[in-house]
Amino acid sequence: MRQDAEMFHSSFSVLKQWRYLLSVLICTLEVGLSQVSISIIPLRPAVGDTVFLVVDYKREILNINWYRGRGTADRINILTFSPGSEFDPTPGPQYTGREKVLDNGTLKISDLMTNYSGAYTLQLTIPDGHSIDTVELTVEFLICIQMKMTLSELTITINPPKPISGQTVFLQFYYPGEIFIINWYRGSGTAVKRNILTYSPGFDPTPGDQYTWREKIVDNGTLEISNIITNYSGSYTLQISTPNGLQSGTTELTVVSGIGNKDNVPEDTSISTSIAFLSLTTTAKSIQDIGQTYSTLYVLIITTVTVIVIVIGILVFGIIIWKKRKQRSLNEPVYEDEPRTEREMETRRSMGETIQPSEYLDNNMVVYEEVTFTDLTYIQLSSDYQDLRRLNQ
């Protein structure tokens, strides 16, 4: 009995020790899982490189805050981000446009400069509270930095180098850094009136004054010009907006004349409102090929024809009215004027005219009678002659 009791006591002691060791192991594991660690990749970045401050944390993260420097003061905040949220990261006072937070909390910094060296602090908001860690970043200034800066400059290439009329040409460019806005211009300079297209990655291009429907933005901002003609030869300027400011470059395009091409695009290739008038009879593309000179001639011809048609219509209408009035006047009866006095009636009678006297009836109707006039002059002369003859006898 005593031996059984000792054996039970010994077994209980061993179990108690294992329970203690298991508790310590679980606590150690929980502490390890609740701690955050930051690693720098690459470990020794140089000017112009992109660096990642990688976060290693295995548990749930509610909120992420990155700070430039030691501490968590609001004035040194770079970005605030909530994983799984539909909202974008909120920039702080130390945000420069080169920083970006990934879903796991990792901070990405592009196009490094020496003044980005220093301490970076991460604060994680977790269900149990907060977890904070700080790391030191050193950006090296290499001897070959001049070569790296030369390679990072904006370069423009033309493909094919000397296109033939009717071909499609690509104005490609290379820039290793981040680009916010791309502007293509026809000619040297960046005046608004020379703008062809404005493009921001993620949005549709906006046409400018020099847009002719043949240009298109493709890939990462390459300018494509289809069915090119010799009038498109000349300078083309590219301006890009980057975190370092505005950068621009100019290249010369030479288009070789091909057989069967109509090189009739005017010097000013902007679309005018007068061209829109002809869109009733032709397409917009054919109008651009015709050019401003021919479009003006067509407008004059159409205007002249319209005026002639209007004048002819007015003349025809006037002739029709005149004929109707003339026909009406021929159909109306013609009445002679009624003599107003007895003296006038005697005068007409002596002149041998036929008069039409009228009498007023009770109903005030005028009745015209035709009276035959008898000339008695011969009788009177004959009588006088007979009297004269008697006297002579």
Buried (B, 14 or more C-beta within 10 A) or exposed (E): EEEEEEEEEEEEEEEEEEEEEEEEEEEEEEEEEBEBEBEBEEEEBBBBBBBBBBBEBEBEBEBBBBBBBEEBEEEBBBBBBBBEEEEEBEBBEBBBEBBBBBEEBBBBBBBBBEEBBEBBBBBBBBEEEEBEBBBEBEBEEEEEBEEBEEEBEBEBEBEEEEBBBBBBBBBBBEBBBBBEBBBBBBBEEBEEEBBBBBBBEEEEBEBBBBBBEBBBBEEEBBBBBEBBBBBBBEBBBBBBBBEEEEBBBBBEBEBEEBEEBEBBBBEEBBBEEEBEBBEEEBEEEEBBBBBBEBBEEBBEEBEEEEEEEEEEEEEEEEEEEEEEEEEEEEEEEEEEEEBEEEEEBEEBBEEEEEBBEEEEEEEEEEEEEEEEEEEEEEEEEEEEEEEEEEEEE
